[in-house]
Amino acid sequence: MRSSVLVAIVVGALTVAPTFAPPAAADIDGENFTSEAHGIRATLPAGWRVTESSGYPRTLVWLRRSRPRVRIALTIDPIASDCRGGAAFCSREPAAAAAALRAHLVAAGFEITAQEQTRTPELEYRIGRSYLRHAVIIVGDSLVSVILAADSPQDRAAVARTFDRITQSVRPLAPRP
């Protein structure tokens, strides 16, 4: 499945959630999220509805809040060893991964409204009545996306600190002794 299609599906699913493939596996213990299969961990905010069974391939966890009405998804995509064959992501460089994501979003009809090139690149974009913020984090051979969707730019801004804390908490799992 092409990444632009996956992103469009994830963004669409931030409103509606049909099922058509087995979800990525993860464990949630309180505010601690781990995925042994993908070798990542993150800290989730308290007071949010958390769903670890999304029904979407490569989606690890959903977080929802009704006031303001926002949704956050953590997804994971493999980084291909080379760019041939239509690979969506084939660079372990965060800026290059963000550029590839941007190209896929634009091709899928999303309007990019802002881009920040920091250690953890982020894009803000919109489609229809959804306002999104998307951070990309490289963890090993995977690209982890933290995607925030809101009904307005104000709602998106209202949970910016929570989004930043989740994004900053995404880390590789410590190796087992």
C-alpha positions as CSV (number, residue, x, y, z in Angstrom):
1,M,0.0,0.0,0.0
2,R,1.4,3.4,-1.0
3,S,2.2,5.7,1.9
4,S,0.0,8.6,0.5
5,V,-2.9,6.2,0.4
6,L,-2.1,5.1,3.9
7,V,-1.9,8.6,5.2
8,A,-5.2,9.5,3.5
9,I,-6.8,6.4,5.1
10,V,-5.4,7.3,8.5
11,V,-6.5,10.9,8.2
12,G,-10.0,9.7,7.0
13,A,-10.1,7.2,9.8
14,L,-9.5,9.9,12.4
15,T,-13.2,10.5,11.8
16,V,-14.5,7.0,10.7
17,A,-12.8,3.6,11.4
18,P,-13.6,0.8,8.9
19,T,-11.6,-2.4,9.1
20,F,-9.7,-4.2,6.3
21,A,-6.4,-5.5,7.6
22,P,-4.9,-6.7,10.8
23,P,-3.6,-3.9,13.0
24,A,0.0,-3.5,14.2
25,A,0.5,-4.9,17.7
26,A,1.1,-2.8,20.8
27,D,0.7,-2.9,24.6
28,I,-0.6,-0.2,26.8
29,D,0.1,-0.1,30.5
30,G,-1.3,3.1,32.0
31,E,0.5,5.9,30.2
32,N,3.2,3.6,28.8
33,F,2.9,2.4,25.3
34,T,5.2,-0.3,23.9
35,S,5.4,-2.2,20.7
36,E,7.8,-5.2,21.0
37,A,7.2,-6.0,17.4
38,H,8.4,-2.6,16.2
39,G,10.9,-1.9,19.0
40,I,9.4,1.4,20.1
41,R,7.9,3.0,23.2
42,A,6.0,6.3,24.0
43,T,4.3,8.0,26.8
44,L,0.6,8.7,26.3
45,P,-1.3,11.5,28.0
46,A,-3.7,10.9,30.9
47,G,-7.4,11.6,30.4
48,W,-7.6,10.5,26.7
49,R,-9.5,7.6,25.3
50,V,-6.9,5.2,24.0
51,T,-7.6,2.4,21.5
52,E,-4.8,0.0,20.6
53,S,-6.8,-2.0,18.1
54,S,-7.4,0.3,15.2
55,G,-8.1,-2.1,12.3
56,Y,-5.6,-0.2,10.1
57,P,-2.4,-1.6,9.0
58,R,0.6,0.1,10.5
59,T,-1.5,2.0,13.0
60,L,-0.3,1.4,16.5
61,V,-2.6,3.4,18.7
62,W,-5.5,6.0,18.6
63,L,-6.1,8.7,21.2
64,R,-9.3,10.7,21.3
65,R,-10.6,13.6,23.2
66,S,-14.0,15.2,22.9
67,R,-13.2,18.7,24.2
68,P,-11.7,19.9,22.1
69,R,-12.6,17.3,19.6
70,V,-9.2,16.0,18.5
71,R,-7.7,12.6,17.5
72,I,-4.1,11.5,17.5
73,A,-2.8,8.4,15.8
74,L,0.7,6.8,16.1
75,T,1.6,4.9,12.9
76,I,4.6,3.1,11.7
77,D,6.0,2.6,8.2
78,P,9.1,0.6,7.1
79,I,12.0,2.4,5.6
80,A,13.0,0.6,2.4
81,S,16.7,-0.2,1.7
82,D,16.5,1.6,-1.6
83,C,14.1,4.0,-3.4
84,R,13.4,1.7,-6.4
85,G,10.0,0.0,-6.8
86,G,7.9,3.0,-5.5
87,A,9.0,2.8,-1.9
88,A,7.4,5.6,0.1
89,F,10.2,6.1,2.6
90,C,13.8,5.1,1.8
91,S,15.9,7.5,3.8
92,R,16.8,7.4,7.5
93,E,17.3,11.1,7.4
94,P,14.3,12.9,9.1
95,A,14.3,15.9,6.7
96,A,14.3,13.5,3.6
97,A,11.5,11.5,5.1
98,A,9.4,14.7,5.8
99,A,10.1,15.8,2.2
100,A,8.8,12.4,0.9
101,L,5.7,12.7,3.1
102,R,5.1,16.2,1.9
103,A,5.2,15.0,-1.7
104,H,2.8,12.2,-1.0
105,L,0.4,14.5,0.8
106,V,0.4,17.1,-2.0
107,A,-0.1,14.4,-4.6
108,A,-3.1,13.1,-2.5
109,G,-4.7,16.6,-2.5
110,F,-3.7,17.9,1.0
111,E,-3.0,21.6,1.4
112,I,0.3,22.1,3.3
113,T,0.0,25.1,5.6
114,A,3.3,24.9,7.5
115,Q,6.5,22.9,7.7
116,E,9.1,22.9,10.4
117,Q,12.6,21.5,9.8
118,T,13.9,20.6,13.2
119,R,15.4,17.5,14.6
120,T,11.8,16.1,14.5
121,P,10.3,17.5,11.3
122,E,6.7,18.4,11.3
123,L,4.0,19.3,8.7
124,E,0.8,21.1,9.2
125,Y,-1.8,20.5,6.6
126,R,-5.5,20.4,5.9
127,I,-8.0,18.6,3.8
128,G,-11.7,19.5,3.9
129,R,-12.6,20.4,7.4
130,S,-9.7,18.6,9.1
131,Y,-6.7,20.4,10.3
132,L,-3.7,18.2,10.9
133,R,-0.2,18.3,12.4
134,H,2.2,15.4,11.6
135,A,5.6,14.7,13.1
136,V,8.0,12.1,11.7
137,I,10.4,10.2,13.9
138,I,13.0,7.7,12.7
139,V,13.4,4.7,15.0
140,G,15.7,2.1,13.6
141,D,14.4,0.8,10.2
142,S,11.0,2.5,10.7
143,L,9.4,5.9,10.4
144,V,7.0,6.6,13.2
145,S,4.3,9.2,12.6
146,V,2.4,11.1,15.2
147,I,-0.7,12.6,13.5
148,L,-3.0,15.1,15.2
149,A,-6.4,15.8,13.6
150,A,-8.8,18.5,14.7
151,D,-11.9,20.3,13.5
152,S,-10.3,23.8,13.6
153,P,-6.8,25.4,13.8
154,Q,-7.7,26.5,17.3
155,D,-8.5,23.0,18.5
156,R,-5.2,21.8,16.9
157,A,-3.4,24.5,18.8
158,A,-5.2,23.8,22.1
159,V,-3.5,20.3,22.3
160,A,-0.1,21.3,20.8
161,R,1.8,20.7,24.1
162,T,0.3,17.2,24.4
163,F,1.2,16.5,20.8
164,D,4.8,17.7,21.5
165,R,5.1,15.6,24.6
166,I,3.9,12.4,22.8
167,T,6.3,13.2,19.9
168,Q,9.2,13.8,22.2
169,S,8.5,10.6,24.1
170,V,8.7,8.2,21.1
171,R,11.9,6.2,21.6
172,P,13.4,2.8,20.7
173,L,12.8,0.1,23.3
174,A,15.9,-0.6,25.4
175,P,17.6,-3.8,24.4
176,R,16.9,-6.8,26.7
177,P,19.8,-7.9,28.8
